[in-house]
Amino acid sequence: MLPRKDLLDIESLDREDIEFILTTAEPFKDLFKKSVKKVPTLQGKTVLTLFYEPSTRTKSSFEVAAKRLSADVTNFEVTTSSVVKGESILDTIDTLGAMRVDYVVVRHKMAGVPNMIANHFGACVVNAGDGYHAHPTQALLDAFTLREVWPGDELAGKRILIVGDLLHSRVARSTARILVKLGAKVGVLGPGSLVPDSRPPEMEKFRSYEEALRWNPDVIYLLRVQKERQGQQFFPSDNEYHSVYGLTTDRFRQVEAEGIYVMHPGPVNRGIELSDPVMAYDRCLINTQVENGIATRMAVLYWLKPE
Ligand code: CP
């Protein structure tokens, strides 16, 4: 396995890299049960989080992950920085580069910004979500979560139905890619306006929930309706979306009876992607995904090697 400086997308990971990260995350998760949850792995290193877009899970998860590895963490606050005075991304990066940070975790609304920073900067760069393009640590934590349900090669052949706004979803792109790499089957369901024809051919497309449920999915992965990225109206109303593509109370009864697992990257829109009872379902993995984000991100920081 070659040492990597950056994690920018799932496409560039070999199966060996994915296995290394998922395997390394296991002992890090075991650490959470101990009274002292820290290891000295990144002592003396500095991790900078640089979020040009809002985040609850990813940003706090990286911060906790870095601190559990004993790194120093600096959160660059974009809204109170010179970015608001018009400073360019590269000038910001040059300034931060002069501070000799070791890792930069970046989120930006434009696809490709993490790649640009990685090419410009000697520190390790982790893409924490760029536009519609990629969210590789979400994909890794999703794979880790599913591997806890189906260890080792058991995930191969399992059917994951991704529902919703695939067009604007970096999560769907990255998570579908890692699942296919691990041998799972991926199906998609969503409004015609939000399921691009350019999706990979191995992803089966369904026209209705009923048709998708006849495919016997093992997991339903609900995507967030991303209104902030939708410059136009892609479906008539939230109520209509919920009734056609949401995990309504009625559909949930069938999902529960069949023991289908439910996932969602968060934050959830209750009454749109899902109904309240889903959150209390024992096979709802949404909070487990959040918990696993920390262990997986610890493994990513451990795996990356600066130049
Ligand atoms: N899943 C995810 O990226 O959530 P945040 O936007 O809260 O980071």
py3Dmol code that shows the C-alpha trace and the ligand (Angstrom):
import py3Dmol

protein = """\
ATOM      1  CA  MET A   1       0.000   0.000   0.000  1.00  0.00           C
ATOM      2  CA  LEU A   2       1.431   3.394  -1.039  1.00  0.00           C
ATOM      3  CA  PRO A   3       1.469   6.171   1.576  1.00  0.00           C
ATOM      4  CA  ARG A   4      -1.088   8.869   0.735  1.00  0.00           C
ATOM      5  CA  LYS A   5      -0.879  12.555   1.527  1.00  0.00           C
ATOM      6  CA  ASP A   6      -4.535  13.371   0.851  1.00  0.00           C
ATOM      7  CA  LEU A   7      -8.018  11.883   0.919  1.00  0.00           C
ATOM      8  CA  LEU A   8      -9.987  13.635  -1.818  1.00  0.00           C
ATOM      9  CA  ASP A   9     -12.474  11.060  -3.131  1.00  0.00           C
ATOM     10  CA  ILE A  10     -13.331   7.365  -3.086  1.00  0.00           C
ATOM     11  CA  GLU A  11     -12.383   6.736  -6.741  1.00  0.00           C
ATOM     12  CA  SER A  12      -8.675   7.129  -5.949  1.00  0.00           C
ATOM     13  CA  LEU A  13      -8.739   4.544  -3.122  1.00  0.00           C
ATOM     14  CA  ASP A  14      -7.671   0.958  -3.764  1.00  0.00           C
ATOM     15  CA  ARG A  15      -9.508  -1.857  -2.067  1.00  0.00           C
ATOM     16  CA  GLU A  16      -6.383  -2.243   0.097  1.00  0.00           C
ATOM     17  CA  ASP A  17      -6.634   1.390   1.278  1.00  0.00           C
ATOM     18  CA  ILE A  18     -10.334   0.969   2.120  1.00  0.00           C
ATOM     19  CA  GLU A  19      -9.683  -2.261   4.028  1.00  0.00           C
ATOM     20  CA  PHE A  20      -6.812  -0.636   5.937  1.00  0.00           C
ATOM     21  CA  ILE A  21      -8.956   2.334   7.025  1.00  0.00           C
ATOM     22  CA  LEU A  22     -11.964   0.173   7.989  1.00  0.00           C
ATOM     23  CA  THR A  23      -9.795  -2.280   9.923  1.00  0.00           C
ATOM     24  CA  THR A  24      -7.883   0.494  11.687  1.00  0.00           C
ATOM     25  CA  ALA A  25     -11.161   2.143  12.764  1.00  0.00           C
ATOM     26  CA  GLU A  26     -12.162  -0.966  14.791  1.00  0.00           C
ATOM     27  CA  PRO A  27      -9.664  -0.581  17.681  1.00  0.00           C
ATOM     28  CA  PHE A  28     -10.268   3.174  17.648  1.00  0.00           C
ATOM     29  CA  LYS A  29     -13.979   2.496  18.239  1.00  0.00           C
ATOM     30  CA  ASP A  30     -13.113   0.068  21.075  1.00  0.00           C
ATOM     31  CA  LEU A  31     -11.231   2.950  22.690  1.00  0.00           C
ATOM     32  CA  PHE A  32     -14.524   4.836  23.189  1.00  0.00           C
ATOM     33  CA  LYS A  33     -15.589   2.313  25.863  1.00  0.00           C
ATOM     34  CA  LYS A  34     -12.514   3.125  27.982  1.00  0.00           C
ATOM     35  CA  SER A  35     -12.393   5.894  30.573  1.00  0.00           C
ATOM     36  CA  VAL A  36      -9.371   7.452  28.821  1.00  0.00           C
ATOM     37  CA  LYS A  37     -10.327   7.756  25.139  1.00  0.00           C
ATOM     38  CA  LYS A  38      -7.044   9.225  23.912  1.00  0.00           C
ATOM     39  CA  VAL A  39      -3.975   7.760  22.221  1.00  0.00           C
ATOM     40  CA  PRO A  40      -0.742   9.702  21.565  1.00  0.00           C
ATOM     41  CA  THR A  41      -0.603   8.906  17.798  1.00  0.00           C
ATOM     42  CA  LEU A  42      -0.684  12.528  16.538  1.00  0.00           C
ATOM     43  CA  GLN A  43       0.926  14.226  19.534  1.00  0.00           C
ATOM     44  CA  GLY A  44       2.691  17.410  18.371  1.00  0.00           C
ATOM     45  CA  LYS A  45       0.686  17.565  15.106  1.00  0.00           C
ATOM     46  CA  THR A  46      -1.822  20.272  14.228  1.00  0.00           C
ATOM     47  CA  VAL A  47      -5.134  19.674  12.469  1.00  0.00           C
ATOM     48  CA  LEU A  48      -6.906  22.685  10.946  1.00  0.00           C
ATOM     49  CA  THR A  49     -10.598  22.515  10.055  1.00  0.00           C
ATOM     50  CA  LEU A  50     -11.562  24.884   7.237  1.00  0.00           C
ATOM     51  CA  PHE A  51     -15.318  24.803   6.621  1.00  0.00           C
ATOM     52  CA  TYR A  52     -16.694  27.224   4.041  1.00  0.00           C
ATOM     53  CA  GLU A  53     -20.106  25.495   4.343  1.00  0.00           C
ATOM     54  CA  PRO A  54     -22.130  24.658   7.467  1.00  0.00           C
ATOM     55  CA  SER A  55     -21.626  21.340   9.210  1.00  0.00           C
ATOM     56  CA  THR A  56     -22.610  19.757  12.501  1.00  0.00           C
ATOM     57  CA  ARG A  57     -21.484  16.146  12.216  1.00  0.00           C
ATOM     58  CA  THR A  58     -18.400  16.251  10.017  1.00  0.00           C
ATOM     59  CA  LYS A  59     -16.710  19.228  11.635  1.00  0.00           C
ATOM     60  CA  SER A  60     -17.291  18.164  15.241  1.00  0.00           C
ATOM     61  CA  SER A  61     -16.467  14.553  14.383  1.00  0.00           C
ATOM     62  CA  PHE A  62     -13.090  15.535  12.888  1.00  0.00           C
ATOM     63  CA  GLU A  63     -12.387  17.723  15.892  1.00  0.00           C
ATOM     64  CA  VAL A  64     -13.147  14.906  18.355  1.00  0.00           C
ATOM     65  CA  ALA A  65     -11.203  12.402  16.194  1.00  0.00           C
ATOM     66  CA  ALA A  66      -8.106  14.627  16.047  1.00  0.00           C
ATOM     67  CA  LYS A  67      -8.231  15.322  19.795  1.00  0.00           C
ATOM     68  CA  ARG A  68      -8.568  11.612  20.583  1.00  0.00           C
ATOM     69  CA  LEU A  69      -5.356  11.149  18.589  1.00  0.00           C
ATOM     70  CA  SER A  70      -3.787  13.890  20.778  1.00  0.00           C
ATOM     71  CA  ALA A  71      -3.413  16.395  17.914  1.00  0.00           C
ATOM     72  CA  ASP A  72      -3.869  20.125  18.466  1.00  0.00           C
ATOM     73  CA  VAL A  73      -6.958  21.367  16.620  1.00  0.00           C
ATOM     74  CA  THR A  74      -7.613  24.817  15.210  1.00  0.00           C
ATOM     75  CA  ASN A  75     -11.026  25.647  13.751  1.00  0.00           C
ATOM     76  CA  PHE A  76     -10.689  28.323  11.095  1.00  0.00           C
ATOM     77  CA  GLU A  77     -13.873  30.387  11.346  1.00  0.00           C
ATOM     78  CA  VAL A  78     -14.624  31.446   7.789  1.00  0.00           C
ATOM     79  CA  THR A  79     -17.423  33.844   8.735  1.00  0.00           C
ATOM     80  CA  THR A  80     -15.165  35.869  11.050  1.00  0.00           C
ATOM     81  CA  SER A  81     -11.999  35.634   8.922  1.00  0.00           C
ATOM     82  CA  SER A  82     -10.527  37.830   6.179  1.00  0.00           C
ATOM     83  CA  VAL A  83     -12.413  35.625   3.686  1.00  0.00           C
ATOM     84  CA  VAL A  84     -15.351  37.999   4.216  1.00  0.00           C
ATOM     85  CA  LYS A  85     -13.030  40.863   3.138  1.00  0.00           C
ATOM     86  CA  GLY A  86     -12.485  39.076  -0.178  1.00  0.00           C
ATOM     87  CA  GLU A  87      -9.311  37.064   0.550  1.00  0.00           C
ATOM     88  CA  SER A  88      -8.949  34.279  -2.037  1.00  0.00           C
ATOM     89  CA  ILE A  89      -8.813  30.597  -1.097  1.00  0.00           C
ATOM     90  CA  LEU A  90      -5.169  30.303  -2.188  1.00  0.00           C
ATOM     91  CA  ASP A  91      -4.127  33.403  -0.239  1.00  0.00           C
ATOM     92  CA  THR A  92      -5.906  31.997   2.809  1.00  0.00           C
ATOM     93  CA  ILE A  93      -4.110  28.697   2.300  1.00  0.00           C
ATOM     94  CA  ASP A  94      -0.713  30.425   1.906  1.00  0.00           C
ATOM     95  CA  THR A  95      -1.342  32.228   5.183  1.00  0.00           C
ATOM     96  CA  LEU A  96      -2.321  29.011   6.918  1.00  0.00           C
ATOM     97  CA  GLY A  97       0.618  27.200   5.279  1.00  0.00           C
ATOM     98  CA  ALA A  98       2.967  29.653   6.955  1.00  0.00           C
ATOM     99  CA  MET A  99       1.595  28.388  10.278  1.00  0.00           C
ATOM    100  CA  ARG A 100       2.932  24.883   9.403  1.00  0.00           C
ATOM    101  CA  VAL A 101      -0.219  22.930  10.142  1.00  0.00           C
ATOM    102  CA  ASP A 102       0.042  19.202   9.386  1.00  0.00           C
ATOM    103  CA  TYR A 103      -3.538  18.374   8.306  1.00  0.00           C
ATOM    104  CA  VAL A 104      -6.248  20.489   6.704  1.00  0.00           C
ATOM    105  CA  VAL A 105      -9.837  19.263   6.709  1.00  0.00           C
ATOM    106  CA  VAL A 106     -11.777  21.287   4.151  1.00  0.00           C
ATOM    107  CA  ARG A 107     -15.409  21.665   3.111  1.00  0.00           C
ATOM    108  CA  HIS A 108     -16.425  23.979   0.276  1.00  0.00           C
ATOM    109  CA  LYS A 109     -19.507  24.460  -1.876  1.00  0.00           C
ATOM    110  CA  MET A 110     -17.377  24.278  -5.052  1.00  0.00           C
ATOM    111  CA  ALA A 111     -16.252  20.884  -6.323  1.00  0.00           C
ATOM    112  CA  GLY A 112     -12.481  20.643  -6.662  1.00  0.00           C
ATOM    113  CA  VAL A 113     -11.435  23.112  -3.944  1.00  0.00           C
ATOM    114  CA  PRO A 114      -9.868  20.368  -1.743  1.00  0.00           C
ATOM    115  CA  ASN A 115      -7.915  19.094  -4.793  1.00  0.00           C
ATOM    116  CA  MET A 116      -6.656  22.610  -5.513  1.00  0.00           C
ATOM    117  CA  ILE A 117      -5.522  23.031  -1.885  1.00  0.00           C
ATOM    118  CA  ALA A 118      -3.878  19.594  -1.893  1.00  0.00           C
ATOM    119  CA  ASN A 119      -1.871  20.471  -5.025  1.00  0.00           C
ATOM    120  CA  HIS A 120      -0.743  23.741  -3.502  1.00  0.00           C
ATOM    121  CA  PHE A 121       0.071  22.656  -0.004  1.00  0.00           C
ATOM    122  CA  GLY A 122       2.467  20.171   1.633  1.00  0.00           C
ATOM    123  CA  ALA A 123       0.121  19.302   4.504  1.00  0.00           C
ATOM    124  CA  CYS A 124      -2.304  16.377   4.313  1.00  0.00           C
ATOM    125  CA  VAL A 125      -5.686  17.461   2.951  1.00  0.00           C
ATOM    126  CA  VAL A 126      -8.960  15.695   3.719  1.00  0.00           C
ATOM    127  CA  ASN A 127     -12.048  16.495   1.676  1.00  0.00           C
ATOM    128  CA  ALA A 128     -14.928  16.979   4.128  1.00  0.00           C
ATOM    129  CA  GLY A 129     -17.393  17.557   1.262  1.00  0.00           C
ATOM    130  CA  ASP A 130     -16.995  19.622  -1.941  1.00  0.00           C
ATOM    131  CA  GLY A 131     -20.076  20.688  -3.858  1.00  0.00           C
ATOM    132  CA  TYR A 132     -21.841  17.803  -5.572  1.00  0.00           C
ATOM    133  CA  HIS A 133     -18.537  15.988  -5.997  1.00  0.00           C
ATOM    134  CA  ALA A 134     -17.411  13.881  -3.037  1.00  0.00           C
ATOM    135  CA  HIS A 135     -17.682  13.236   0.694  1.00  0.00           C
ATOM    136  CA  PRO A 136     -15.194  10.397   1.169  1.00  0.00           C
ATOM    137  CA  THR A 137     -15.218  10.188   4.972  1.00  0.00           C
ATOM    138  CA  GLN A 138     -19.031   9.883   4.924  1.00  0.00           C
ATOM    139  CA  ALA A 139     -18.635   6.957   2.519  1.00  0.00           C
ATOM    140  CA  LEU A 140     -16.008   5.336   4.741  1.00  0.00           C
ATOM    141  CA  LEU A 141     -18.112   5.680   7.888  1.00  0.00           C
ATOM    142  CA  ASP A 142     -21.130   4.297   6.014  1.00  0.00           C
ATOM    143  CA  ALA A 143     -19.078   1.303   4.886  1.00  0.00           C
ATOM    144  CA  PHE A 144     -17.757   0.817   8.437  1.00  0.00           C
ATOM    145  CA  THR A 145     -21.332   0.933   9.800  1.00  0.00           C
ATOM    146  CA  LEU A 146     -22.503  -1.687   7.300  1.00  0.00           C
ATOM    147  CA  ARG A 147     -19.450  -3.854   7.997  1.00  0.00           C
ATOM    148  CA  GLU A 148     -20.516  -3.949  11.668  1.00  0.00           C
ATOM    149  CA  VAL A 149     -23.831  -5.456  10.507  1.00  0.00           C
ATOM    150  CA  TRP A 150     -22.227  -7.707   7.857  1.00  0.00           C
ATOM    151  CA  PRO A 151     -18.577  -8.323   8.779  1.00  0.00           C
ATOM    152  CA  GLY A 152     -15.834  -9.121   6.271  1.00  0.00           C
ATOM    153  CA  ASP A 153     -17.101 -10.204   2.860  1.00  0.00           C
ATOM    154  CA  GLU A 154     -20.733 -10.569   4.024  1.00  0.00           C
ATOM    155  CA  LEU A 155     -21.514  -7.088   2.677  1.00  0.00           C
ATOM    156  CA  ALA A 156     -20.835  -8.345  -0.859  1.00  0.00           C
ATOM    157  CA  GLY A 157     -24.139  -9.012  -2.616  1.00  0.00           C
ATOM    158  CA  LYS A 158     -26.215  -7.022  -0.095  1.00  0.00           C
ATOM    159  CA  ARG A 159     -28.716  -4.637  -1.689  1.00  0.00           C
ATOM    160  CA  ILE A 160     -28.619  -0.961  -0.760  1.00  0.00           C
ATOM    161  CA  LEU A 161     -31.445   1.228  -2.036  1.00  0.00           C
ATOM    162  CA  ILE A 162     -30.455   4.933  -2.170  1.00  0.00           C
ATOM    163  CA  VAL A 163     -33.518   7.194  -2.146  1.00  0.00           C
ATOM    164  CA  GLY A 164     -33.801  10.890  -2.952  1.00  0.00           C
ATOM    165  CA  ASP A 165     -31.822  13.743  -4.376  1.00  0.00           C
ATOM    166  CA  LEU A 166     -28.991  11.943  -6.145  1.00  0.00           C
ATOM    167  CA  LEU A 167     -28.310  14.861  -8.471  1.00  0.00           C
ATOM    168  CA  HIS A 168     -27.004  17.180  -5.750  1.00  0.00           C
ATOM    169  CA  SER A 169     -25.632  14.539  -3.425  1.00  0.00           C
ATOM    170  CA  ARG A 170     -21.905  14.158  -2.859  1.00  0.00           C
ATOM    171  CA  VAL A 171     -22.833  11.560  -0.220  1.00  0.00           C
ATOM    172  CA  ALA A 172     -24.655   9.420  -2.801  1.00  0.00           C
ATOM    173  CA  ARG A 173     -21.726   9.613  -5.217  1.00  0.00           C
ATOM    174  CA  SER A 174     -19.123   8.616  -2.634  1.00  0.00           C
ATOM    175  CA  THR A 175     -21.180   6.082  -0.689  1.00  0.00           C
ATOM    176  CA  ALA A 176     -22.474   4.334  -3.821  1.00  0.00           C
ATOM    177  CA  ARG A 177     -18.903   4.142  -5.130  1.00  0.00           C
ATOM    178  CA  ILE A 178     -17.486   2.543  -1.964  1.00  0.00           C
ATOM    179  CA  LEU A 179     -20.396   0.086  -1.728  1.00  0.00           C
ATOM    180  CA  VAL A 180     -19.828  -1.054  -5.307  1.00  0.00           C
ATOM    181  CA  LYS A 181     -16.087  -1.401  -4.568  1.00  0.00           C
ATOM    182  CA  LEU A 182     -17.000  -3.646  -1.612  1.00  0.00           C
ATOM    183  CA  GLY A 183     -19.249  -5.801  -3.793  1.00  0.00           C
ATOM    184  CA  ALA A 184     -22.682  -4.547  -2.663  1.00  0.00           C
ATOM    185  CA  LYS A 185     -25.507  -3.952  -5.138  1.00  0.00           C
ATOM    186  CA  VAL A 186     -26.841  -0.397  -5.343  1.00  0.00           C
ATOM    187  CA  GLY A 187     -30.324   0.620  -6.517  1.00  0.00           C
ATOM    188  CA  VAL A 188     -31.653   4.178  -6.788  1.00  0.00           C
ATOM    189  CA  LEU A 189     -35.071   5.756  -6.405  1.00  0.00           C
ATOM    190  CA  GLY A 190     -36.013   9.425  -6.608  1.00  0.00           C
ATOM    191  CA  PRO A 191     -37.809  12.065  -8.626  1.00  0.00           C
ATOM    192  CA  GLY A 192     -36.818  11.849 -12.310  1.00  0.00           C
ATOM    193  CA  SER A 193     -35.510  15.416 -12.035  1.00  0.00           C
ATOM    194  CA  LEU A 194     -33.131  14.384  -9.208  1.00  0.00           C
ATOM    195  CA  VAL A 195     -31.814  11.015 -10.489  1.00  0.00           C
ATOM    196  CA  PRO A 196     -29.279  11.746 -13.233  1.00  0.00           C
ATOM    197  CA  ASP A 197     -29.099   9.483 -16.294  1.00  0.00           C
ATOM    198  CA  SER A 198     -25.306   9.747 -16.024  1.00  0.00           C
ATOM    199  CA  ARG A 199     -25.198   7.485 -12.949  1.00  0.00           C
ATOM    200  CA  PRO A 200     -22.950   4.388 -13.209  1.00  0.00           C
ATOM    201  CA  PRO A 201     -24.664   1.637 -15.243  1.00  0.00           C
ATOM    202  CA  GLU A 202     -24.408  -0.911 -12.406  1.00  0.00           C
ATOM    203  CA  MET A 203     -26.953   1.103 -10.392  1.00  0.00           C
ATOM    204  CA  GLU A 204     -30.463  -0.132 -10.984  1.00  0.00           C
ATOM    205  CA  LYS A 205     -33.113   2.610 -11.164  1.00  0.00           C
ATOM    206  CA  PHE A 206     -36.637   2.082  -9.815  1.00  0.00           C
ATOM    207  CA  ARG A 207     -39.775   4.035 -10.725  1.00  0.00           C
ATOM    208  CA  SER A 208     -41.671   3.591  -7.444  1.00  0.00           C
ATOM    209  CA  TYR A 209     -41.170   2.539  -3.818  1.00  0.00           C
ATOM    210  CA  GLU A 210     -43.276  -0.536  -4.468  1.00  0.00           C
ATOM    211  CA  GLU A 211     -41.012  -1.606  -7.332  1.00  0.00           C
ATOM    212  CA  ALA A 212     -37.902  -0.839  -5.246  1.00  0.00           C
ATOM    213  CA  LEU A 213     -39.188  -2.865  -2.265  1.00  0.00           C
ATOM    214  CA  ARG A 214     -39.836  -5.852  -4.566  1.00  0.00           C
ATOM    215  CA  TRP A 215     -36.054  -5.757  -5.259  1.00  0.00           C
ATOM    216  CA  ASN A 216     -35.714  -6.846  -1.575  1.00  0.00           C
ATOM    217  CA  PRO A 217     -33.268  -4.223  -0.330  1.00  0.00           C
ATOM    218  CA  ASP A 218     -31.294  -4.993   2.825  1.00  0.00           C
ATOM    219  CA  VAL A 219     -30.791  -1.285   3.530  1.00  0.00           C
ATOM    220  CA  ILE A 220     -32.686   1.870   2.595  1.00  0.00           C
ATOM    221  CA  TYR A 221     -30.300   4.829   2.509  1.00  0.00           C
ATOM    222  CA  LEU A 222     -32.309   8.063   2.601  1.00  0.00           C
ATOM    223  CA  LEU A 223     -30.667  11.198   1.224  1.00  0.00           C
ATOM    224  CA  ARG A 224     -31.333  14.632   2.590  1.00  0.00           C
ATOM    225  CA  VAL A 225     -33.388  16.907   0.366  1.00  0.00           C
ATOM    226  CA  GLN A 226     -30.799  19.641  -0.207  1.00  0.00           C
ATOM    227  CA  LYS A 227     -32.872  22.747  -0.750  1.00  0.00           C
ATOM    228  CA  GLU A 228     -29.780  24.950  -0.411  1.00  0.00           C
ATOM    229  CA  ARG A 229     -28.373  23.385  -3.598  1.00  0.00           C
ATOM    230  CA  GLN A 230     -31.620  23.349  -5.545  1.00  0.00           C
ATOM    231  CA  GLY A 231     -31.809  26.612  -7.471  1.00  0.00           C
ATOM    232  CA  GLN A 232     -35.178  25.602  -8.884  1.00  0.00           C
ATOM    233  CA  GLN A 233     -38.235  23.546  -7.904  1.00  0.00           C
ATOM    234  CA  PHE A 234     -37.429  19.855  -8.554  1.00  0.00           C
ATOM    235  CA  PHE A 235     -40.677  18.458  -7.073  1.00  0.00           C
ATOM    236  CA  PRO A 236     -44.061  20.069  -6.377  1.00  0.00           C
ATOM    237  CA  SER A 237     -43.999  20.246  -2.550  1.00  0.00           C
ATOM    238  CA  ASP A 238     -42.498  18.712   0.609  1.00  0.00           C
ATOM    239  CA  ASN A 239     -45.776  16.854   1.255  1.00  0.00           C
ATOM    240  CA  GLU A 240     -45.738  15.378  -2.223  1.00  0.00           C
ATOM    241  CA  TYR A 241     -42.075  14.345  -1.846  1.00  0.00           C
ATOM    242  CA  HIS A 242     -42.860  12.669   1.471  1.00  0.00           C
ATOM    243  CA  SER A 243     -45.844  10.788   0.092  1.00  0.00           C
ATOM    244  CA  VAL A 244     -43.968   9.521  -2.994  1.00  0.00           C
ATOM    245  CA  TYR A 245     -40.331   9.151  -1.830  1.00  0.00           C
ATOM    246  CA  GLY A 246     -40.459   9.476   1.955  1.00  0.00           C
ATOM    247  CA  LEU A 247     -40.346   6.643   4.472  1.00  0.00           C
ATOM    248  CA  THR A 248     -43.916   7.322   5.551  1.00  0.00           C
ATOM    249  CA  THR A 249     -45.492   5.624   8.567  1.00  0.00           C
ATOM    250  CA  ASP A 250     -47.202   3.134   6.213  1.00  0.00           C
ATOM    251  CA  ARG A 251     -44.035   2.252   4.301  1.00  0.00           C
ATOM    252  CA  PHE A 252     -42.126   2.078   7.565  1.00  0.00           C
ATOM    253  CA  ARG A 253     -44.446  -0.741   8.773  1.00  0.00           C
ATOM    254  CA  GLN A 254     -43.350  -2.858   5.801  1.00  0.00           C
ATOM    255  CA  VAL A 255     -39.693  -1.907   6.275  1.00  0.00           C
ATOM    256  CA  GLU A 256     -39.859  -2.891   9.963  1.00  0.00           C
ATOM    257  CA  ALA A 257     -41.689  -6.164   9.211  1.00  0.00           C
ATOM    258  CA  GLU A 258     -38.996  -7.091   6.685  1.00  0.00           C
ATOM    259  CA  GLY A 259     -36.123  -6.048   8.990  1.00  0.00           C
ATOM    260  CA  ILE A 260     -34.659  -3.622   6.462  1.00  0.00           C
ATOM    261  CA  TYR A 261     -31.960  -1.339   7.897  1.00  0.00           C
ATOM    262  CA  VAL A 262     -32.327   2.455   7.505  1.00  0.00           C
ATOM    263  CA  MET A 263     -29.493   4.953   7.045  1.00  0.00           C
ATOM    264  CA  HIS A 264     -29.279   8.708   6.442  1.00  0.00           C
ATOM    265  CA  PRO A 265     -26.185  10.971   6.441  1.00  0.00           C
ATOM    266  CA  GLY A 266     -27.998  13.686   8.418  1.00  0.00           C
ATOM    267  CA  PRO A 267     -29.256  16.189   9.139  1.00  0.00           C
ATOM    268  CA  VAL A 268     -32.688  14.596   8.662  1.00  0.00           C
ATOM    269  CA  ASN A 269     -35.787  16.482   7.533  1.00  0.00           C
ATOM    270  CA  ARG A 270     -38.597  14.848   9.519  1.00  0.00           C
ATOM    271  CA  GLY A 271     -41.823  14.730   7.545  1.00  0.00           C
ATOM    272  CA  ILE A 272     -39.914  14.891   4.248  1.00  0.00           C
ATOM    273  CA  GLU A 273     -37.385  12.026   3.956  1.00  0.00           C
ATOM    274  CA  LEU A 274     -38.789  10.077   6.880  1.00  0.00           C
ATOM    275  CA  SER A 275     -41.520   9.963   9.508  1.00  0.00           C
ATOM    276  CA  ASP A 276     -40.899  10.183  13.270  1.00  0.00           C
ATOM    277  CA  PRO A 277     -41.221   6.442  14.108  1.00  0.00           C
ATOM    278  CA  VAL A 278     -38.219   5.637  11.894  1.00  0.00           C
ATOM    279  CA  MET A 279     -35.869   7.403  14.305  1.00  0.00           C
ATOM    280  CA  ALA A 280     -36.838   5.020  17.158  1.00  0.00           C
ATOM    281  CA  TYR A 281     -36.534   1.846  15.020  1.00  0.00           C
ATOM    282  CA  ASP A 282     -33.922  -0.603  16.320  1.00  0.00           C
ATOM    283  CA  ARG A 283     -32.532  -1.063  12.797  1.00  0.00           C
ATOM    284  CA  CYS A 284     -32.221   2.664  12.202  1.00  0.00           C
ATOM    285  CA  LEU A 285     -28.447   3.190  11.962  1.00  0.00           C
ATOM    286  CA  ILE A 286     -28.433   7.002  11.813  1.00  0.00           C
ATOM    287  CA  ASN A 287     -26.910   7.581  15.267  1.00  0.00           C
ATOM    288  CA  THR A 288     -24.511   4.677  14.777  1.00  0.00           C
ATOM    289  CA  GLN A 289     -23.292   6.406  11.596  1.00  0.00           C
ATOM    290  CA  VAL A 290     -22.505   9.519  13.649  1.00  0.00           C
ATOM    291  CA  GLU A 291     -20.691   7.498  16.329  1.00  0.00           C
ATOM    292  CA  ASN A 292     -18.704   5.611  13.699  1.00  0.00           C
ATOM    293  CA  GLY A 293     -17.703   8.871  12.037  1.00  0.00           C
ATOM    294  CA  ILE A 294     -15.246   9.544  14.842  1.00  0.00           C
ATOM    295  CA  ALA A 295     -13.484   6.168  14.690  1.00  0.00           C
ATOM    296  CA  THR A 296     -13.375   6.242  10.894  1.00  0.00           C
ATOM    297  CA  ARG A 297     -11.941   9.778  10.812  1.00  0.00           C
ATOM    298  CA  MET A 298      -9.332   8.794  13.415  1.00  0.00           C
ATOM    299  CA  ALA A 299      -8.342   5.972  11.061  1.00  0.00           C
ATOM    300  CA  VAL A 300      -8.140   8.378   8.094  1.00  0.00           C
ATOM    301  CA  LEU A 301      -5.887  10.814   9.990  1.00  0.00           C
ATOM    302  CA  TYR A 302      -3.722   7.887  11.113  1.00  0.00           C
ATOM    303  CA  TRP A 303      -3.503   6.519   7.530  1.00  0.00           C
ATOM    304  CA  LEU A 304      -2.445   9.787   5.829  1.00  0.00           C
ATOM    305  CA  LYS A 305       1.252  10.604   5.696  1.00  0.00           C
ATOM    306  CA  PRO A 306       2.581  14.136   5.054  1.00  0.00           C
ATOM    307  CA  GLU A 307       5.179  14.553   2.264  1.00  0.00           C
TER     308      GLU A 307
END
"""
ligand_1 = """\
8
CP
N -23.320 14.099 6.941
C -22.849 15.370 6.968
O -21.969 15.750 6.182
O -23.389 16.154 7.941
P -22.942 17.644 8.282
O -23.352 18.502 7.096
O -23.666 17.999 9.556
O -21.448 17.658 8.441
"""
view = py3Dmol.view(width=600, height=400)
view.addModel(protein, "pdb")
view.setStyle({"model": 0}, {"cartoon": {"style": "trace"}})
view.addModel(ligand_1, "xyz")
view.setStyle({"model": 1}, {"stick": {}})
view.zoomTo()
view.show()
